Amino acid sequence: MTNPNDILSRARQRCAEQSLPYAGAVTPQDAWALLYADPQVKLIDVRTAAERDWVGRVSIAESQHLAVQWSLYPGGAINPAFIEQLGQCAGQDDLLLFLCRSGVRSRYAAKLATENGFVNCYDILEGFEGDRDEDGHRKSIGGWCHVGLPWVGA
């Protein structure tokens, strides 16, 4: 397994190269390696409860899998209590890996968390389902599911 320090170094390098407004960005495989190596690392699943219930979720220890919706279902309004809810389940110095469907909402969540004093925020590139293929389907181009990492279906 890859050394966690090497993973974080690459993630911070991506941050510098892309001028990201948070600590860095990791691949799904690197996120899994970090979670596996350190039970204190937390995955913040920012998808809606409906997405987790109907599409599936990562299969990791409950203590590492935290659900804090970025947007609310139905309607899609930004969760006004996002930072408060994040603070109820994670410390400002914790290593936090943000995950959404395709890697968009997780970037916004990592940015907002960083702006509010959470210092170790990392986006999981490609998200849980990845991008859409030519038929509009997900889970076939990038993402946690596509690369074969553990997850449980709905």
C-alpha positions in Angstrom: 0.0 0.0 0.0 1.1 3.5 -0.7 2.6 5.6 2.1 0.0 8.1 3.4 2.7 10.8 3.5 3.4 10.3 -0.2 -0.4 10.4 -1.0 -0.8 13.7 0.9 2.3 15.1 -0.7 0.8 14.4 -4.2 -2.5 15.9 -3.0 -0.8 19.1 -1.8 1.1 19.3 -5.1 -2.2 19.2 -7.0 -3.3 22.0 -4.8 -0.3 24.1 -5.7 -0.5 23.3 -9.4 -4.2 24.1 -9.7 -4.4 26.9 -7.1 -7.0 25.0 -5.1 -8.6 26.8 -2.2 -8.2 23.8 0.2 -5.4 21.4 1.2 -5.5 19.2 -1.8 -7.1 16.6 -4.0 -6.8 12.8 -3.9 -7.8 10.0 -6.3 -10.5 7.6 -5.1 -7.7 4.9 -4.7 -5.6 7.3 -2.6 -8.6 8.2 -0.5 -9.2 4.5 0.2 -5.5 4.0 1.1 -5.7 6.9 3.6 -8.9 5.6 5.2 -7.4 2.1 5.4 -4.1 3.3 6.9 -5.6 5.6 9.6 -8.9 5.1 11.4 -8.9 8.8 12.4 -9.3 9.9 8.7 -12.9 10.9 8.0 -14.8 10.7 4.7 -17.4 13.4 4.5 -20.1 12.3 2.1 -21.8 15.5 1.0 -24.3 13.8 -1.3 -28.0 14.0 -0.3 -29.5 11.3 2.0 -31.6 10.3 -1.1 -28.4 9.6 -3.1 -26.8 7.5 -0.4 -30.1 5.6 0.1 -30.9 5.1 -3.6 -27.5 4.9 -5.3 -25.2 3.5 -2.6 -22.4 4.5 -0.3 -18.8 3.7 0.4 -18.2 0.7 2.5 -16.0 1.8 5.4 -16.2 1.9 9.2 -19.2 3.9 10.4 -16.8 6.0 12.5 -15.1 7.2 9.3 -18.1 7.7 7.1 -19.8 11.0 8.0 -22.8 12.3 6.1 -23.2 16.1 5.9 -25.4 17.1 2.9 -24.1 20.0 0.8 -27.4 20.5 -0.8 -30.9 19.5 0.4 -33.3 17.1 -1.3 -35.7 17.8 -2.7 -35.0 21.2 -4.3 -31.3 21.3 -4.2 -30.9 24.4 -1.9 -27.5 24.7 -0.3 -27.6 23.3 3.3 -27.4 26.5 5.5 -26.3 24.4 8.4 -23.4 22.6 6.6 -20.6 24.1 8.7 -22.5 23.6 11.9 -23.2 20.0 11.1 -19.6 19.3 9.9 -18.4 20.8 13.2 -20.7 18.4 15.2 -18.9 15.3 13.7 -15.4 16.4 12.8 -12.7 18.5 14.4 -11.0 21.4 12.7 -7.7 19.6 12.6 -9.0 16.2 11.4 -8.0 14.9 8.0 -11.2 15.2 6.0 -11.9 13.7 2.6 -14.9 15.2 0.8 -16.9 13.0 -1.6 -19.9 13.7 -3.8 -21.4 12.1 -7.0 -18.9 13.4 -9.5 -16.4 15.7 -7.7 -18.2 19.1 -8.0 -20.1 19.6 -4.7 -17.2 18.1 -2.8 -14.9 20.9 -4.1 -17.3 23.5 -2.9 -17.7 21.8 0.5 -13.9 21.5 0.9 -13.5 25.2 0.1 -16.2 26.3 2.5 -14.8 24.1 5.3 -11.3 25.5 4.7 -12.7 29.0 4.9 -14.3 28.2 8.2 -11.1 26.9 9.9 -11.0 23.2 8.9 -7.3 22.9 7.9 -7.0 19.5 6.3 -9.7 19.4 3.7 -9.2 17.2 0.6 -11.5 16.7 -2.4 -11.9 13.2 -3.7 -11.5 13.5 -7.5 -14.2 12.0 -9.7 -16.6 11.4 -6.8 -18.6 8.3 -6.0 -20.1 7.7 -9.5 -17.8 9.6 -11.8 -18.8 11.4 -15.1 -21.5 10.4 -17.5 -20.7 8.1 -20.4 -22.0 8.7 -24.0 -25.3 7.2 -22.9 -25.7 9.5 -19.9 -24.9 6.7 -17.4 -22.5 7.0 -14.5 -20.2 4.4 -12.8 -18.4 3.7 -16.0 -16.0 6.7 -16.3 -14.0 7.4 -13.2 -15.1 7.5 -9.6 -15.1 5.3 -6.5 -17.4 2.7 -8.0 -15.7 2.5 -11.4 -12.3 1.8 -9.9 -13.7 -1.1 -7.9 -13.4 0.3 -4.3 -15.7 -1.1 -1.7 -19.3 0.2 -1.7 -22.7 -1.1 -0.8 -25.7 -0.6 -3.1 -29.1 0.7 -2.2 
